[in-house]
Amino acid sequence: MADVQVTRNDEQTRYEARIDGELAGFAEYQLTDILVVFTHTEVDGAFEGQGVGSALARYALDDVRDQGTRRVLAICPFIKGWIDRHPDYAPLLYGSPG
Protein backbone atom coordinates (compact mmCIF):
# COMPACT_ATOMS: atom_id res chain seq x y z
CA MET A 1 0.00 0.00 0.00
CA ALA A 2 1.23 3.44 -0.92
CA ASP A 3 1.22 6.35 1.49
CA VAL A 4 -2.04 8.07 0.49
CA GLN A 5 -2.65 11.60 1.76
CA VAL A 6 -6.28 12.74 1.65
CA THR A 7 -7.56 16.30 2.08
CA ARG A 8 -10.88 18.08 1.63
CA ASN A 9 -10.88 20.65 -1.17
CA ASP A 10 -13.89 22.84 -0.35
CA GLU A 11 -13.33 25.05 -3.40
CA GLN A 12 -13.82 22.12 -5.79
CA THR A 13 -16.25 20.28 -3.45
CA ARG A 14 -14.26 17.09 -3.40
CA TYR A 15 -11.89 15.05 -1.30
CA GLU A 16 -8.53 14.54 -2.98
CA ALA A 17 -6.05 11.72 -2.56
CA ARG A 18 -2.40 12.27 -3.38
CA ILE A 19 0.59 9.95 -3.53
CA ASP A 20 3.95 11.69 -3.44
CA GLY A 21 2.15 14.97 -4.16
CA GLU A 22 0.48 13.69 -7.32
CA LEU A 23 -3.32 13.64 -7.56
CA ALA A 24 -4.26 9.97 -7.47
CA GLY A 25 -8.03 10.23 -7.08
CA PHE A 26 -10.97 12.21 -5.80
CA ALA A 27 -14.47 11.85 -4.37
CA GLU A 28 -16.88 14.60 -5.40
CA TYR A 29 -19.69 15.74 -3.16
CA GLN A 30 -22.52 18.25 -2.94
CA LEU A 31 -23.76 19.82 0.28
CA THR A 32 -27.26 20.56 1.47
CA ASP A 33 -28.28 21.78 4.90
CA ILE A 34 -28.60 18.20 6.13
CA LEU A 35 -26.68 16.05 3.63
CA VAL A 36 -23.31 15.35 2.09
CA VAL A 37 -24.21 13.79 -1.26
CA PHE A 38 -21.35 11.75 -2.70
CA THR A 39 -21.81 11.87 -6.47
CA HIS A 40 -18.64 10.47 -8.05
CA THR A 41 -15.36 8.84 -7.08
CA GLU A 42 -12.48 8.39 -9.48
CA VAL A 43 -9.02 6.86 -9.11
CA ASP A 44 -6.37 7.46 -11.76
CA GLY A 45 -5.52 4.17 -13.49
CA ALA A 46 -1.85 4.56 -12.57
CA PHE A 47 -2.81 4.33 -8.89
CA GLU A 48 -5.42 1.57 -8.94
CA GLY A 49 -4.88 -1.22 -6.42
CA GLN A 50 -2.93 1.03 -4.05
CA GLY A 51 -5.72 1.73 -1.57
CA VAL A 52 -6.60 5.16 -2.95
CA GLY A 53 -10.35 4.58 -3.14
CA SER A 54 -10.53 3.13 0.36
CA ALA A 55 -8.44 5.98 1.76
CA LEU A 56 -10.77 8.50 0.10
CA ALA A 57 -13.92 6.81 1.41
CA ARG A 58 -12.62 6.37 4.95
CA TYR A 59 -11.30 9.95 5.22
CA ALA A 60 -14.43 11.50 3.72
CA LEU A 61 -16.82 9.52 5.90
CA ASP A 62 -14.73 10.12 9.02
CA ASP A 63 -14.82 13.84 8.17
CA VAL A 64 -18.62 13.79 7.89
CA ARG A 65 -18.83 11.88 11.19
CA ASP A 66 -16.43 14.28 12.93
CA GLN A 67 -18.38 17.33 11.78
CA GLY A 68 -21.57 15.73 13.09
CA THR A 69 -23.95 18.08 11.25
CA ARG A 70 -24.96 16.14 8.13
CA ARG A 71 -25.92 12.65 6.99
CA VAL A 72 -24.58 10.87 3.90
CA LEU A 73 -26.44 10.18 0.68
CA ALA A 74 -24.25 7.89 -1.41
CA ILE A 75 -25.27 8.21 -5.05
CA CYS A 76 -21.75 7.19 -6.06
CA PRO A 77 -21.65 3.37 -6.41
CA PHE A 78 -18.12 3.20 -5.01
CA ILE A 79 -18.95 5.06 -1.78
CA LYS A 80 -22.20 3.11 -1.42
CA GLY A 81 -20.37 -0.21 -1.88
CA TRP A 82 -17.64 0.82 0.53
CA ILE A 83 -20.20 1.60 3.23
CA ASP A 84 -21.89 -1.76 2.55
CA ARG A 85 -18.53 -3.47 3.21
CA HIS A 86 -17.88 -1.35 6.33
CA PRO A 87 -21.18 -1.41 8.23
CA ASP A 88 -19.80 0.68 11.09
CA TYR A 89 -20.33 3.65 8.73
CA ALA A 90 -23.97 2.75 7.98
CA PRO A 91 -25.34 5.02 10.76
CA LEU A 92 -24.10 8.00 8.72
CA LEU A 93 -26.49 7.17 5.89
CA TYR A 94 -29.51 9.36 5.36
CA GLY A 95 -32.60 7.46 6.48
CA SER A 96 -30.75 5.11 8.80
CA PRO A 97 -31.77 5.08 12.46
CA GLY A 98 -28.14 6.10 13.22
N, C-alpha and C positions, 0 to 999 in steps of 0.2 A: 504494500500500500504506500502510495506517495503521501507526502506531507501536504494536505489540502488545507488552504486558508480560506475561510468563508467570511464574507462581510455583507451587510445590508447596504444597498445603494438606493437611498430614498429618491434621489433625483430621477433614476430610471425605473423606479418601482420594481426592483428585483434584488434577489440575493445572488452574489457572485462568488464563484469558487476559483481560486488561483493556485497554480502549482509553479513554484519558482518565479512568481510574479506574472506568469502568463495566464490569461483568462482561459479556464478549462471548461466552464459551464456556468449556467445561471438558471434560476427559478423565478419566473415572473409572477407578479401578484397585483391585485387591485384591492383597494381599501374601501370599505363602507363604514358607517358608524359602528356597526356591530361585527363585521366580518373581515377576514383576510381571505380573499378568493385567489387560490393558486390556479393560474390559467395555463402555464406552459413551463416545462423544464427541458433543458437541452444541455447535452454534454458533447464537447468537441470530440470527434472520432479519434483524434490522437491521444485522448485521455480516457477512453472507455476502459472499463475493467480496473480502474485505479481507485475506486471508492468515491469518485467525485459526486455522483448522484446521491448516494447515501449521506455524504457529508453535507450537501446542500439541504436535503430534507431534514436531517436531524437539527442542523443549526437553525433553519427557518422555523421549524415547529417549536424548538426550545425558545426561540425569540418571542414567538406568539404567546407561549405559555408564560414566559417571564414578564411580559408586558401585562398580561392578565385582563385586557380590556376587550378583546375580540375573540370570536370563534373562527374556525377554519371551514371553508367550503372548498373542497378539492375537486375542481373541474379537471385539472391535469391528471391524466391516467397514472403517471409515474408517482406523484405525491399520494394519490388515492391508494395505489398498490403498496406503497411504502408504509402507509399508516395501517393497512390491512395486515402487513407482516410484522408490525410493531404495535400491538394492541394497547400498549400503555399510553399511546398518543391518541387513541380513539375518543377520550373525553373532550378533546379539543374540537371535535367535529360539531358543526352546526346541527342542531336537532338531537344530539346525544344527551342523555341525562346528566353527563359530566359533572 
